[in-house]
Amino acid sequence: MRLLLPALALFSLLGWLGFSKCPGAASPPDRAKSFRTLLAVSLQPRAARSRRSRAAPGRDWDWGTAASPLRAGTVRLAEVVEQGVFWSGRADRSPPAGFSDLRVQRWQRKARSSRLAWLERGCGRPSNRLAGFSDGSRACVRYGINPDQVLGETLSFYLSRLLGIRNVPALALSRVNVNAEQWLRVRQEVQGSQWADRPIVSLSEWISNLTDVVTPLSLRSHTNRLHPTVEDLANLTSQEVPELVQWSDLVLFDYLTANFDRLASNLLSLQWDSRVMERSANNLHRTASGALVFIDNEAGLVHGYRVLAMWERYHESLLKTLCIFRKETARKIAELHQSQNAAGQLLDLYRASEPLAPQMGFLSEEHAQMVQSRTDRLYKHILQCKAKYST
């Protein structure tokens, strides 16, 4: 009971901040008392969850190809690690590669110009909608509880592009206007949605046929880790390595954005649910080709920074489990550290890529400084790993 009381107090505060995704949801079964169920998240059937927040892949789908893929079976340490702490080129080039720049640009153009043919409930929160375009493709329309959640989702997407992390689906902003050509056909649905007048919403690409993902054993507890040693990487197969490469990016990404709504919340839940890490990770899915898809990032940056004091111990704990990185991600973190202008570079990319950026707004000065301080912390962590493991 003493362990549960702080969590309930935290639930009350986060509910006041607007984090409860499904107000009025039925109480979850006793066997699923994780932190997310305390946030009153509706536990949807697995079939329904498979449709959540994703869009059908287009013909230009680019998950990358490997010129020299890892051989089948168990891999050796020398095959997957270079310079002590980096995934090898062979490990990083093995499929999947993620959402290409070309794919993102094409989808954004379509999302900003194509007519919406229909809207229906879906994509998480009751205020969000699943949308269909006139060409048959679909998108998640995220209204959120307040505009800050749409801002957090949007800036998290652009930060992922800045870092070279290509696991976040394409996203574009749109001003809802039932008199405009794009929204005219769904006028009735918009008017019945109880949205504010002419809000800015995000449209994120819906990826179909996704499956759930379980946190790898090396990241499940304080005693496990993903470090570049024979012991930590023993018995890895060529199929497991590409996913762990992506997990290393995910840990860094969630640390930088302070997104508690994926991994950190599960660490908190370990207090009363010892098997929470053995179940599907929240807001994380896998394509048929093995690419991880980081969805629903609205808790990142704005809200994540607001409640950082509650979650920092869990973010730090996750970061300490990791000491092997993608070279490209580590290189970009080093550049952002050296420039001491991480938020400025994010703002430049956001403004250059998003026509509605001036109306949507950006981070506060305090949160902009937090982007830099957390970038500096990641840079220091990578240096510490290099000092320990580089030869």
N, C-alpha and C positions, 0 to 999 in steps of 0.2 A: 504493500500500500504506500509506503514512503517513496518508493521509486515511481509509482504511478501519479502521485500528486503533482510533482513538477511538470510532468507531461500534460496533465489536464489543465494546469495553469497556462502552459504554453499554448495549448489548444484554444483556450479562451481568448488569449491575446491575438493569436493569428486569425481567429474568427473575426475579431474586432477590426483587424487590418484587411479583411476581405479575402482570406485564403481558402475558405471552405468552398470547395468546387461545386458541391451539389447541396444547397441548403434544403433542409427538410428530408434528406435521404433517410431511408429506413436504417435501423441499427444493424451493424454487421454481425455475423455469427461470432460466437466466442472464440472459435478456432482461428480467427483472422484478426486478432487485436493488435495490429501493427500501428505505427504512428499515423499512417495514412488513413486507417479506418477511424482513428480518433478525430481526424479532420473531416469526418462525415463524407468521405468519398464513396460514391455509389459503386458497389462491386458488381460490375456488369458480367453477364455470362461470357465465357471465352469466345464464343462465336461472334457476339456483338463487339467485343473488344478488338477483334481482328479488323474491324472496319474503321477504327478510330484514327483520325488525324493523318490520313495518308492519301496519296493520289496515284492513279494508274500510271505506270511507267510509259514514257514515250519511246518512239523508235530511235531517238538519239541517246538512249540510256548509256552512260559511260561509267562502268565500274572498273575500267582499266584492264590491261593485259600484262602479263609478266613475260619478259624476254627470257628470264632465267628463273623460273619458279622453283620453290622448294621441292625437293623430291618427296615422294610419298613415304609415309611411315614416320618413325621417331627421328627428330632432328638433333644435330649436335650443337653445342654452345657456339662453336666457331661459325656455324652457318647462320645464326640469328643475331649475333652481337658483334658490333664493330666499335673500335676505340673505347672499349670498356663499358660504355653506358648507352650506346645507340643501337637501335634495331638495324640490322644489316640492310643493304640495298635490296638483297634478294627477298628478305622478309617484308620490307615495305612495298616492294613492287608487286608482290603476289596479289592477285585479286582479293578483295575489292579495292578500288581507288576512291570512290565517292562521287558526289555530284560535281561534274565539271563546270568550269566557268561558262562555257558555251551553253550548257543545259540550263544553268541558272538564268542567264541573260535572255534566252528564248522564252523561258517560262514567265519571267517578269514582264516581258513585252505582252505576252498573251493575257496575263492576269490584269494588266492595266487597260487593255483595249477590248477584250472579248466580252460579249453579252453573257450575263448570267441567265440560265434557263430555268433554274429552280433552286429553292432553298428548303432544307428540312433540318430538324433537330439532329445534333450530332457533334462530334469533335469535343467531347469533354463537358465543359460547363453548360448548364441550361441556357445561358445567354449566347453561346456560340452556335454556329450553323455549319452544316455540310452543304456545299454548293456545287452545282453542275454548270459547266459552260456549254455554250451552244455546240461545240465540237465533240461533246461527250466526255471530256476530261472533268476532273473534280478538284475541289480545293476546300480547305478548312477556313471558314470565316471566323476570326477570333475577335469578339467584342470585349470579352473579359468582364470583370466586375468594375474596373475603372480603367481610364486610359493608361495609367502607369504599367499595367500588365501588358498591354499591347506594345508599349514602348520597350519594356524589358524583353519581350519576345523578339521584337525587331532588332534591337541593338545586339542581342545575343547572336542573332543570325549574322549580322555584319561583322561582329567580332570573330566569329568562326571563320569567315572568309579572310579576314585580315591575318589570322593565324595560319591559314592554309589548311584548316581542318574542314574537310568536305563532307561531313556526315549530317549536316543540318539541312533539311529540305528547303528548296527555294521559297522566298517570301517576298511579297510586295504589299505596300499600303494602298488603301482605296478609301475615298470619301464617299460614304453612302448618300446617294441622292436619287430618290425614286423618280425624279423627272429627267435624269440623265439616261442616255441610251444604254449604258452598261447595266443599270439597275431597274430599268423600266418594266421588264417582264416579271420581276419578283416584287413589284410594288406591294401587293397584298400581303405577301409573307413578311416583308420588312415592317409594314404597318402593324402586323400582329406580333412582332417580336419584342415589343416594349423597349426598344432601343431609344436612346436620346436622339434628338433631331440632328441629322446629318453628321453622325460620328465618323471618326477615322477608325477603320478596322484593318486587320492584317489578313491577307490571303496567303495561306501556305499550301504548298503542293501536297496532294493526297497520294500516298504511296500504297499500292495494293499488295495483297498477298504477303504481309509481314507476319513473322512469328515472334513469340516472346523470347526474352533472353534472361538467363540466370547469371548472376555475378560470378566470375571465376573464383575458384577456391583461394587463389593467391591474394584476393582483395576482400575477403569476407570478414576478417576479424583483425584485432590488434596484433595477433601473434603471427599471422601470415603476411606474405609480402611478394612483390614482383620485382626482384633485384637480379642483376646480371651475373648470377652464380650458377654453377652446375646443380647445386641443390635446389635452387628456386625454379630452374627451367628444366629440371630432369623430366624425362618421359613425355615432353611436349611432342605432339604430332604436327605434321605440315598443315593440317586443317586448323589446328588451334592457334598457331602463331599469328596469322593475319588478324584474327579477332583480338588477340592480346595487344597487337600494335594499335588497334583502334581504341581499346580500353585505356591505354596509356594516354592517348589524346583526350579521352573523356574525363579522366581524373584531373588533368591540367585545366581543361575547359571549365568544368564545374567549380574548380577551386577559384579560377580567375573571375568567374561570374557570380560566385557565392550562391550557386543554385542548390538549394537544400532539397528540392523536390524530385530527386532521383536516387542518389546514393546515401547522402548524409542522413536523410530521414530513416533509412533502414538501420544505420548504425545506432541511432537513438532507440529504435524499436527493439534492439537486442536486449535491452533491460528487462523486458517482459516476454519477448518472443525469440527464443534462441534459434529458431529455424527461419527467421524472416529472410536471411540472405540466401537461403536455398530456394526461394520462390522467385518468380519473375521480377526483374527490376522495373521500376516505374519509369514511364516515359522513355523507354528504350526498346527498340525492336531490331529485327534482322531480316534482310532480304533473302531471297532464294539463293543468291550468289554469295552470301556471307557478309555483306556490308551491314554495319550497324547504322541505325538511323536514330539520331538524337531529336526527339520531338518534344513539344510542349515546354519551351524554355522561358515561359512568362515569369517564373520566379527568379530568373537571373538578373543580375545587375541592380535594378531599381529596388525591388522588394527584397532580394537577397542581401543587398547592402544595408537595407533598413533594419533587418533583424539579425545582422551578422553576429552580434554579441551572443545570441542564443545558439548559433550553429558553428562558430569558429573551431571549437575543439574537435568536431566531427570532420570538418574540412581538412584540418591539420592532420588528423589521424589517417584519413584517406591518402593525403599527399605523402606521408611518411611510408606508406606501403609501397610506393613506386620509386624505382631508381633506374629505369630504362625508358628511353624516349625516342620518338621519331626525330631524325636530324632536322628536318624542315621546321617542325614545331619549335624545337630548341633554338634553332637559328633565329626564328622570328621573335621569340621571347628575348633573346640576347639583343636584337636590334631595338626592340621597344624599350628595353632597359637602358641601353646606351643613349637613345634619343631623349629619354625622360619626357616623352610626349605621346604616351600610349593613347590617352583619351583624344588628343588632337588628331592622331592618325585615324582613329575610329570615326571621329566626326567628319573628317575629310572624305573618307570612303562612303559614309552614310549620306552625306549631302550630294556627292557626285552620283550616287546610284539610286537615290530615292527622291522623286520629285516632291513628295509631301513632307520631307524632313523638316522644313521651316515651320509648318503647321503642327507637326507632331511634337517637336521639341527634342531636347537632348538631356544628358545627365546634369545634375546640379554640380556646382563646383566641388562640393564635398565628395560626391560620388566619382567625379572625374579623378580626383586625387587618389581615391581608393583603387581605381583601375591601375594606376601607376604603382601604388604600394604593393598590390598583389602581384603585379608583373615582376617587380623587383624581388619579391619573396620567391617566386618560381625560379627566377634566374639564380638566386642564391642556392636554392635547393639543388638545381642541376649541377652547379659548381661543386657542392658538397658531395654529390654522387660521383662526379668525375674524380675528385680528390681521393675518394675511397676506392674506386674500382678501375680507373684508367691505368693502363700499364705504361 
